[in-house]
Every structure is written in structure tokens, then in C-alpha cells.
Amino acid sequence: MLSLLTVLLVLSMQLLIVRIGTVALVLTGLSRQIARFQARSTYFGVGFTTRESEKVINNPVRREITLTLMMLGNAGAIALIGSLAVAFIQVPEAGLLSQIWFRWLVIIIGISMVVVIGYSKWIDRRLLPLVSWALHRFTRLEAVDYSEMLHLAHDYSVAEFMVRQGDWMCDRTLMDLRLGDEGVMILGIKCSAGDYIGAPKGSVKIHAGDELVIYGKLSILRTLDSRRAGVEGDHDHELAVERKQEGE
């Protein structure tokens, strides 16, 4: 039973380390989706090669974070494998610890702890100030807290959208879309051709394959991601404009 508890504890610590790494990468300016992917792939040694990995390699603070995750990941994997081996070959203890119901109780509690550590937003809120302080204290490059700078609260967020053929925003100019009427701002466009347009003007046209960096209310951003071209998409846009005007 002790070995089982060790496995659950090690797994929980691994997830907590990944969460800390994710928060640290977010504080350097990465979106949460990219930060989570990079932290997990680095810690568990998956070795994915993506375009986003260049954002990590080209930033000194992010490189230090990922190097730390690599070292911790290798040590954690060895500990987990060793504990699992002991758990399977160890002779059951006598008495209460060998009872089936008690083992199941420990497993349920352990799994619940793993889920909470892996997905709880409460933990993210507690880690944010601690990780932010550590980055400012132990790195020479200033870690910009975009959550504070952009006031990412009250449902406001920054998201990255990949535009696909048939999307409402595809093959239309920013002026035509009038996203500002919904309370949405386009911060930048990563063009499918490889160029990047920062603070794009209204005459800029969005094409399939472009990746948009958008700021606005999370509830609106979610609808934008699923909004289809045509009359129905235009109707959804008008409804979003009306809701914003009612809320002002």
C-alpha cells in the first residue's frame, strides 16, 4: 500500500510541476493553450516539433523554464516507474492495509487529488503570484504579466484562432467584419504565407490558414471560433453587437 501511495504522490507532483511550468510560460507572454502544450511535451519528453516551439527557443526565460522541466521530467519518470514496479511485485501487507475496501478508498482519494492538481483553476490562481515573483526574482529578462497588463479578468482573455475555409471571418476585411462593435480586438495576424501583421488596419483581409491573435470576452471569442460564413454568421454578429450595447 505504501508503494501505491508513492505512485499517486509522484503523479500528483508531476502534474503540479507541469501546472507551475504552464503558469510560468503564460507569464512570459505565451497563450495558455500553447504554454500548456509546451510544458507537458517538455516535461514528459514527448519531443513535439512545432512552430510554437520557436517562441520558446528564442526567449531566454522560456528556455530556462523548459530546461528545468526537462530535468524534473526525467527524474520524475524514473521515480514513477520504480514505484510502479514495487507496487506490482510487493507482497500485500497484513491487517487493515490489505483490505480491498481500504485499497479502493486510497485509490479514489489519490485519483481525486491528481484530478484536482491537474485541472483546478483554484490552483492556477494560487500559483500565479508565486511564479510571477520567482520569474522577476531569478531571471534577468523581465517577465511581462499580460494578465495584469491587459486586465484579463471578468471573462476577458487573449486567444489564438486558426481561420479555416467556411469560417465567418474568412475572405473578409477587418473593416467589413466590424469586430470592434462586439468588443473584440485583433492584436495580430500570423499570415499563412509566413508574414506577421501587428495591429492590423481595417483594410487587411483575412484568409484561410491565417492565425489571429484576438482580445475580448471569452464568451464572445468562443462563438467567433464556431461562427460560420453566410447569413447565419452575420445574424450571430448582430446579436453579439446588441448584447454588448445592452451591457454598456
N, C-alpha and C positions, 0 to 999 in steps of 0.2 A: 504493500500500500504506500509505503514511503516513496518508492520509485515512481508510482503513479502520480503522487502529489508533485514530485520533482518535475515530471514531464509537463504537467499543467502549469506549474510555476514558470518553467523555462519558456513555454509557448506564450504565456501572458507577457513575460518580459520582452520577448521578441516583438510582439505586436505593439507594445508600449514604445519600444525603441523606434519602430517604423513610424509611429504617430509623431514622436518627437522630431524625427528626421523630416517628415512631411511638413510640420509646422515651421521648422527652420527654413526649408526651401521656399515655403509660401512667403515668409518674411523677407526673403531676398528678391521677391518680385514675381515668382512663378505662379501660375494659376494653380488652384488646389488640385484639379484633375491631373495636371502634368506633374506636380510635386508628389502626389500620392503614387503615381506610376513609377517615377524615377526612384523614389525612396524604397518602394517594395522590390523593384527589379534589382537595385543595387544591393540591398541588404541580403536578399535571398540568392544573389549571384546568378540571376536569370540571364543577364547579359544582352538584353534587347538593344539593338542599334536603331535609334530613331532620330528624326530631325531635331526633336526637342532636346536630345542629349547634348547637342552643341551649346545650348543655353547653359548647361551645367558646366561643361568643359571650359567655356570661355569666361567663367566668373570665378575668381579666387575663393570667395567664401563658399560657393556651392561645391567647388572641388574639395574643399576641406570637409564639408558635411558628408559628401558621398564617400570619401576615403575612410572617414570614421565609420560610416555604415558598413562598408566592405569588411573592415577589420572585425567589427562587432558581429557581423553576419556569419563570418567563418567560425568564430568562437562559439556562437550560439548554436549553429548547426551541429557541431561536434558534440556539444553538451546534450542536445536533444536526442541525437542518435544513440549516445551512450546510455542515457536514461531509459529510452525505449527498449534497448536491448536488455537492461536489467529488469525492466517491468515484465518482460515476456518470459524470462528464464528464472526469475526469483521464485522460490518456494513460498506459497501463501503463509502468512503469519497465523498463529493460533489465536483463538479468542474473538473479540468483537471485530477486530480489523479484518478478519477473514470472512465475515458475514456478507452475503451477497447484497443485502439491502444497504449496508453501510458503504460498500464499494460504489453502488449506484448513486448514492447521495453525494459522495465525494466527486464522482464524475459529473453529475449535474451541476453542482456548485462550481466546479472547475471550468466547465464549458461556459457557464453563465458569466464567470469572471473574464474569460477570454473574449466573449462577445462584447461585453461592456467596454473592455480596454480597446478592442479593435474598432468599435463603431460609435462610442458615446461622444456626442458633441460637448457634453459637460467636461470631459477630459480635455478636449481641444481648448476650451475657454480657460481652463486652469493652466495648461501648458503654454499658452500664448505669451503671457507676460514673462514667464521664466525663460523661455527660449529666446525671446526678444532681448532680454537683459544679457544672456550669455553671448549672443551674437555681437552685441555692442561692446561687451567687455573683453572678449577674447579674439576678435577679428579686427584687422586693420582697415578693411573696406567697410564702409557704413552699410548696414543692412536696413534698407528702406521698408518701413512698416506701411505697406499700401493700404492695409485695412484701416489704419488711423488716418492716413493722408486723404483717402477717397471717401472716408466715412462709410465704410462697408458695414452698415448696421441697418436695422429696421427693414430688412428684406432687400437691401441694395447689395449688388455683387458685380464682379467682373467675370465674364465668361468668354470662351473662345468657340466660335461656330464654324463648322465646315459647310460651305454653301454647296448644295447639290442641284442638279438639273431638276426643275419642277418645284423648287422652293419659291416662296413668295418673294424673296429678295433677289432671286437670280435674274440676271439680264435687265436690271433696272438701276437708275442712278439714285444716289442718296437724296437728291432733291425731290425726286418722284416718290420715294418711299416715305418721306416726312416722319422719320423715326423720332425726331425731337418732340413731335406732338404727343407721342406716347410716353415721353420721359426717358427715352433711350438715346445713348450717345455712342457713336462709332469712334473708338480711340485709335484704331489702326486696321490696316488690311494687309494680310500676307497673300500676295497675288499668287495664283497658280503658276505663273511664269517665273517666280522666284524673287520678284521685287517686293519691297515693303513700302506702304504708303502710311505715314503717320499723320494724324489729324486730317483725314481726307476731306476735300471740298465737296460741295453738293453736286458738282458735275462728274464726279468719279462714278464709274459704272461697275457694278458687282457682277462677277462671272462665276460660273460653276467651277469649283475647285479652289476658290478663294477662301481664306480663313479670316474671319472677322474677330477682332477684339472689341467686345461690347460692354458698356457700363449701363446699369439700370436696375430696376426692381427685378428680383429673381423670379417673381410670379409672371412678369411680362416676358422675361428672357426665355422662360420655358415655352411659352406659347409661340414665340418667334421661331424657336428651333423646330417646331412641328407645323408651322403655318405653310400651307400650300398655295401655289400660284392660282390666280383666277379670281372670280367674283367672291368666292367664299373667303379667300385670304384678305381681300380688300374690306370685306364686311367685318372680319375679326379686327382689322386695323382700326376701323372706325369705332368699334365697340371699346377698344383699348383707349382711344383718344377721349371718348366720352367718360370712361371711368376715371381717367386722370383729371379731367376738368371738374368732375364731381368731387374729387378728393382734395382739390386746391381750395 
